[in-house]
Amino acid sequence: MSLMTDKQLKTVIPGKSGIIGGLDAAQVTSEVYGCSVYLHIGAVFRPGAKDGEVGSSGKPILQQHCLAEGETALIRTRETMRLDSSHAAIVLPSSTVSMQGLLMTNPGHVDPGYEGPL
């Protein structure tokens, strides 16, 4: 197993057949560095929100949201993954997320062949 370099990532991301959708050419230049791709929050869901409430599965929060102390949220990325059978991904929070006081409890391995948001 090896990690892709930024040069390798930049060749497999762009276009409809790329491994990460939702990044245009300018973003590939600015959001890919080292062996990392910076992903963005696309939607926020509040566990326990009733149907029709903001934060429910049918009405996600699509703007900046401030969590109350102790509140939990499910986050879906704006970008989507399109991994073929020979690529997997490792998802870890960036230090800037941790410095804001957010604890991610489910980062980890993304299986080869996975398609969809994280």
C-alpha angles and dihedrals in degrees: 000000000000137000120244117244122231089260091054093045092051090057096051101040107062124084135025092294093050122119093242121045126198098049119107123207094269091051092049087059095048103032101045117076135150104342093324140098118202109227124201133221109257103173138000123213125194114217110236095022110145121236110284095020120118107266095031122123092263095043110036122181106258100181137059110303129192114214119219117234108286094009118135130210139182114230127205119195123238089225123069129217123229104182120178122214093273098052132070129174137220116213120202131162117255118242090247089062092049092047089058088062097256120140117202112208101182111044117131146091124006112203124238110263095029115145124187143050123316 
